[in-house]
Amino acid sequence: MSSRELTSLRQRWTTYQDLPTLTEHWYWRPGWHAGRHFYTWHLTFQDQPALHHLVTDLQQQLTLRPGLDLVPLDGLHLTTQGIGFTDEIPDSDIEAIVAETRQRCAALPPLKLSLGPVDPDAEGIGLLVQPWDPVERIRTTIRATIAAVWHTVPEPADGFRPHVTIAYSGAPAPTAPIRAQLADLRHLLPVTAMISDMSLIALRRESHTYR
């Protein structure tokens, strides 16, 4: 594990020790409302049995904890780069961005990612992703494809932290019992996932989950 990933994991776990209650993840961000869709590039994990086994094991042990909304296996994702709300972007722009992305990403090698251990914060429980460098390289490439079509690229370039969420905070529940259980779960070994493509998602929120 590189120093960046390890430092992040330690700092976030230390911060979590002093967190009294969860912060509900499902408040409406600017522009979002029921039924609205948002274009975003995701790495997804449909055919990853080792990851699904790990997530299932973790979720089974967290399922009775109040305040946690478990992410379904078919909803596991690594958010890479948002584009914008579907009702604000012409189809021609999306087609141009997709075409540019296909061309620029064709030569990138598949990703070999390690996922785990658990890495919680106020709004959810994730899995540490490592290494970060190749994921950041993909994000930089995607941002360049958007810049080839638009003058302005949405979302800040800085502050990106690759992660895969397995449970969102659905209510301001106390963290003490969750923290105690996560301390026991942090010993579970990471798993490896091979990713050879990414998906442009039209994302919506539905019943405390993303679809």
Steps between C-alpha positions, in 0.01 A plus 500: 500500500643840407549773756209706368244222533630388838509855635143560385378175657662579836386861508141418412482219758640733767240763411225238515590421862387850601179498294195481732226451240463428130413773251207402278630461146166546327447875528427664165811651344459812284302421186392153610137400547294185474504351150783716368795323333868593496763390247815365666787269411529199732721199535261214577546151641245262345724198447717507811415195716780559752381855561136393521592234755687752715221759480234239579699386804542856625139597437364192676683608813380861466141432398351545849676827568249789501575790270673305222359453150683212332605539137370216280769300324385620159535858627866480604694769319799730505390850405755643260373821338162668481375679190163656586124455517352317204231763441763770453737328256424453129533147364753628248731612782478163674568319172807719440632442855448124471675487161793703631522281812503178299784632288713629785444207738547221246872474570472504879578164663243317716500590867608254767353639820514384860183569699501497879518538791189686614546877496212687672403864531198700618289424191577134443728200504727444205784276395846642456602492134864470403702596314358845435735598217335304214151610606616860510654451155165387364324795661755742353444344158122530531530864604713560190230343282238731649730799449528404134122553467427772761698802613438419868535162668252442785612406852835602652813328376636474856367313802421174322532188719426165334262292713221243472210545745331192646257681735369857519398679818122521488435666835693682778558180697771470768831374364628320812347155422591528131852607588545203732386259232716658231805465726447123479438507125809698405712184512323346199742475211456719191392342172615568145280621215596526132321783320520526122223748426297781650141609463322827436210488746175697504474495880192554713417469870227258597400380850835569665708352221658608172381341178 
